[in-house]
Amino acid sequence: PDGSSTEAAAAVASSEAVRLFAARAQAVKPGFALDEANAPVVAAICRRLDGLPLAIELAAARLRHLPPEALLVRLERRLPLLTGGPRDLPERQRTLRGAIAWSYGLLDEAEQGLFRRLAVFVGGFAPEVAAAVSGATDEVGLLDGIGSLVDKSLVRLEEGPGGEPLYRMLETIREFGLERLEEVGGAEPARRAHAACFLAVAERASPGVLRTGEQSAWLGRLDRDHDDLRTALAWFLGDGDAAAALRLAGALTFFWYYRGHLAEGRRALERALAVPAGGASVDPGIRAWALTGSGLLANAQGDLAEATARLAEGIALWGAGGEDGAFPVARGGAWGAAAARGLLGGVLVGQGRYAEAASLFEEGLARFEELGDEAWVAHARFHLGAIAFARGDRAAAVAQCREAADRYDAIGAHLDAIDPLRYLGLLACAEGDLAEAAALFADNLERLRARGSPSAIATGLADVATLAARRGAFGPATRLFGTADALNRAERAAFSLPARDTYEAAMAEARASLGEQFYAVEHAAGQTLTLEQAVALSVEVLESAPLSPGHSPVESAGASVPDMGLTGRESDILRLLSAGKTNPEIADALFIGTGTVRNHVSHILAKLGARTRTEAADIARRRGLR
């Protein structure tokens, strides 16, 4: 835990590493005490030190002269700071460097060389990438060498996907390994091999990420390797290797898109596009795909002018590209140009230029049917459905979106079915079929959680908020819109047309019903919810019995239960809390445990946007709970 709240601070205090730090800190500075203010810093120090007892003891000894905040800053480079143990002990017990050096000295020459080269890995590494970077050709010998490093506590063994071995070096030990690598002059070749290895990983993953049944597995692999992929890209950029930088950034485009790393992806693509080619030849198709990716991410962030410019530039280049590169360049210029034009059609939809967009998608539909690309056929059909939605042609919108969702699911591209399912839910909502809308949004919420993109989840929250507003549950609707706005702002993303018009209408209805003051309070409360709390609130809304249009939950439950997004049990607890009852008294009255009451009170405060029980009681009285 990071200690950033009262509950988290208590959890931090129970950590064995933190208790050790506090004990050693009190030995050198008797007035030191762990509290809510310094708990996040102490937790960060222990994480930075990988929880190593010797490292923690040496760091805590520095509190004699450095406050925790200053100590954390200086731990960017750990080894020079972590010295100063008792002088009557051996070197390996007085400094962290000495402890690691002692273990390093137990290795034979081959093992030391392997240890140094493996230090270039930022995250976990599997045997195959270890072989590529270390240059090992004997798999059994490599595994024996890594096993020896594990036995000497220089490398950790973890279980990877499918039970495969995954190895990791703690940061403090890795820092020592990089120092030794620099000393022997092996840093540059090792880093170059590391970058080449992860370029190959990304290019192997790219076809799987781009709409196939292997999508989730490949996204998980890239999640695991994310830090190493960043390091590889930084190497190519620093080395001025334009072709490799463009290849790697292009291969990661849809990983960034699906996982919601929109700002990171755009920065990386723009930096790669800015690298001068120099005397090296860069396949126009490689540059065209990077431009296409930049346009895709710009559109996702609502930067429609930049998206249009990048996609137009990419379309112009696709015709000159070869067909002998890695995926997707190997598919050829005709496929690349059609894909870029399809993405440009999405930008036109976002600008409300529906007639122009429809022309592009009809052309693209014919093209991709000719090419036999089911995923992009579904992409075109979905957008034609969205255009029909905007034009009020319900029958066409349902038919196109249903076919798009079915096609995506048929090829295993379940994450791509999210958008057509969203519009089917919004269509059901508009027709008053709230049970169908709830079922579609619930399905989508599971897919969104699997996708893992906060900005994509923001749109899912807005869908559920629209349903809540349709049911008259304006408090939860406004809170969900507040969370969605905060998530979009964090990644500089934006809702797109035509769904944005539907969301804005639902927000306007909520504002009119609640009044400006209560709307502002609820919206602000939503902005403070964690992603987990917002998803939990969405689940509650979806599990609520659907009501007919215009029938308020207030009316159905009786005038004594205003809509505050609380469950029945939470409303009972809030009544007793407002009457001044303590947690034990509430537990006795409702025949539940005090721990259960405490959890409910925490949820009530989050849902109401209240900081204290008194604030919650005031909100309840203002909203008419009795």
Buried (B, 14 or more C-beta within 10 A) or exposed (E): BBBEEEEBBEBBBEBEBBBBBBEBBBBEBEEBEBEBEBBBBBBBBBBBBBBBEBBBBBBBBBBEEBEBEEBBEEBEEBBEBBBBBEEEEEEBBBBBBBBBBBBBEEBEEEBBBBBBBBBBBBBBBBBEBBBBBBEBEEEEEBBEBBBBBBEBEBBBBEEBEEEEBBBBBBBBBBBBBBBBBEEEEBBEBBBBBBBBBBBBBBBBBBBBBBBBEBBBBBBEBBEBBBEBBBBBBBBBBEBEBBBBBBBBBBBBBBBBBBBBBBBBBBBBBBBBBEBEEEEEEBBBBBBBBBBBBBBBBBBBBBBBEBBBBBBBBBBBBBEEBEBEBBBBBBBBBBBBBBBBBBBBBBBBBBBEBBEEBBEBBEBBBEBBEEBEBBBBBBBBBBBBBBBBBBBEBEEBBBBBBBBBBEBBBEBBBBBBBBBBBBBBBBBBBBEBBBEBBBBBBBBBBEBBBBBBBBBBBBBBBBBBBBBBBBBBBBBBBBBBBBBBBBBBEEBBBBBBBBBBEBBEEBBEBBBEBBEEEBBBBBBBBBBBBEBEBBBBBBEBBBEBEBBEBEEBBBEEEEEEBBBBBBBEBBBBBBBBBBEEBEBEBBBEBBEBEBEBBEEBBEBBBBBBBBEEBEEBBBBBEEBEBE
